[in-house]
Amino acid sequence: MIECQFDIHPIGQGLFYTGQIGDFFFVYDCGSSRYHEYRQAAVNRTIQKNQIINLFVLSHFHEDHFNGLSDILDQTENIREIVLPYLHPDQRILLALQQAISSGHLENEYIQFLRSPHDFIGERLRETQITYLIPDDPVVEWPEDPDDRNEGQGWIPNSNPLTEHETFEVVNKNVRYRKHSSIYQHYLWKFKFYCAHPKADPQMFKNFIHEIESKHTPIEESLLENFDEIKQLYLDTFGEGAPQNSTSILCCHGPVAQKHIKHPVAHSLEIMGCHSVSNMRYPYPFLTFIPRSHPLLVPDYFCSINMHMLTGDAEICVDDLEQHFKPELHRIMCLLIPHHGSKSNWRRKFLDLMPHCLFWAASFGLGNTHKHPSGAVMKDIHQHSRVFMPCNECHGIRISQTIVPL
């Protein structure tokens, strides 16, 4: 019998997701844009001193999804593998600008991370395997799906690291590059990844970088020293709010094959109440939420629906989703709504593609200025008789599963 527990922690605007599958522990994103004390408390509550983290997935490079990495490193540096998307150094510079314009400030530590993520991580985690997924356009064929248990853990053979690629910055024993469609497996549990190509106008992007380089070198230092000038150039080129780096790693995880699992599988869901935030309330009274600290037992007929879809801030093409995750879509029980429930990242077609997905979760901050989650998104979910699950400063979400291998 394998006990599993998956938590979306109550940290406000951002995301901190963890999973425990027997003795295997993984993290998908850790960051927040405010209430950093809630994030730190969640990390300290969840991760013990010197605890082993088998897999850490960093979906994308927005601060509210990764600035909790330092909190985790304060608890443990025993991280076996970190998976993150690869962006060209120039794309990372553009991303830093976007984040600075959005937040109104630019942190030197953030610049250092974007300059070289593998060096930034490697300074503290010298034995950690760093795996870049190379974003790309849709693939014609997926690597063959695993159909059997794996007594160990790691990437399946068809997800072997790439030996050469035009974008390689460094290759050593601790840094590997893999295709944007790769599968990692631990015993009976698989993690199926997809990392789409960033949406950007290549020529406009090249012209912008060339303009900066003609005036300021090196660019990284110029971002801090000449921020106002470079910001104005960015706005003149792209306009405000242009999505130039919209890639995120999608991760669908769950049991590798039903034939290895004894039925029924036990599920339960619980809303965790951890904080009291005054002067804030839900603005959409037509939605009914499960009270905090109230466990919900899932009926037996639902037990073959046992997979989870994590989306980061991805702008998901419906056709890509259907193509890459077709075998899993009918088994998904919980989906993390892209970009904190943003209307621009939402597609109503998701509800049709995942007909058995009952729980639709969004991690957002109460009173955030982005109007996350969108009322239209929640209304779509409500009208399709699904359950919208809020995760914010007041409420977290815990899904527990018990599987019995045959």
C-alpha positions, 0 to 999 in steps of 0.5 A: 500500500502506498500513501500519497498526499498532494498539497497546494499550500496557502501562500497567496499570489504565487504557488507552492505545490508538494507531493509525497508518494510513499518515500518519494517527495517532489516540489512543483514551484515555490514562490509568492509575490507578497505575504512572504511570511506565509510562504516561509511558514509553509516551507518550514511546516512541510520540509524538514531539516536536511530532508531529501527532495527527489524532484523539484520542478520549476515551471517558469522564471516568474518570481512568484513561482520560484523566489521561495527556492531560498526558503527551501535551501534554508531547510535542505540542500539535499535536492536530487534533481531540478527540472526547469525550462531552457530560455536563451540568455537574451530571452531571460534578459527580456523576461527580467525586464517584463518582471521589473516593469510589472512589479516596479522594481528589479532585484539584483539576485533575480538578475543573477539567477537569470544570467545563469540559472545552472550556476546560481543553483550549482553554487549551493547545490553542487551534487544536484542534477540540473535538467533543462527541458528545451521548449519547442513546437508540438512534436509528432510522436511522444516518447513511448508511454511506460506500461510497467513499474520501474523499481528505481526512479529516473527518466525513461529510455526514450527521454534520454538527454540530448547530446547536442543542440544549438542552444547549449550553454554548458554541458557537464555531469550536473547539467543535462538537456532533454526534449520538451516532451519527456517522461520521468518515472518513480516505481508506479508513478509517472511525471509527463512533461511538456514545455511549449516554445515561448510565444514571441515575434523573433524579428522584433525580439532580435531588433530589441536586443540589438538596440540595447547591445548597441548602447549598453554592454554588458546588458545585465549590468545595464538593466540595473544602471539604466533601467528607466531608459531600457524600460522605455525602449521595451514599451516602445517596441512591444507595448505594455503587457506583451507576453514575450516569454509565456512558456511553462512546464506542464506536468501531468502526474499519476499512476503509470498504468491501471493494470498494476493497481488494485481497486478501489483506490481511496481518495480524500480531499481537504481544505486546509485553513491556516491563516486569518486575513482580515478585510478580505472576502470572496467577490463571487458569492454564487460559488459554494466552497467546501468549509475549511478543514472539512475532508471530502471522501470521493466515491469509489467509482471515481477511483480510476480517475487518479491523475493531476495536471499542473500548468504553471502560467502556461498559455495552453493551445487546446490542440497541443494539450489534446495531442500530448496528453490524450492518454491521460485526459480522461484520468485527470481528477484535479487540474491547477488552472493556468496563471492563477485563474486568469481569463486570458489563459483559460479555454472553455474547451478544457472542460470537455477535454477532461470530462472526469476532472472534478476539482479545478484549483487556482492559487491566488492572492486575495485582493490581488490587482490582476483580478485573479481568478477571473469570474468568467472562469469560475462561472464556466466551472460552476455551470459545468457542475465541477468544483472550483477550489480556491487556494489563497492566504486563508485556504490550502488544498490537500488531496490524499490517495492510497494505492495498492499495487498488485 
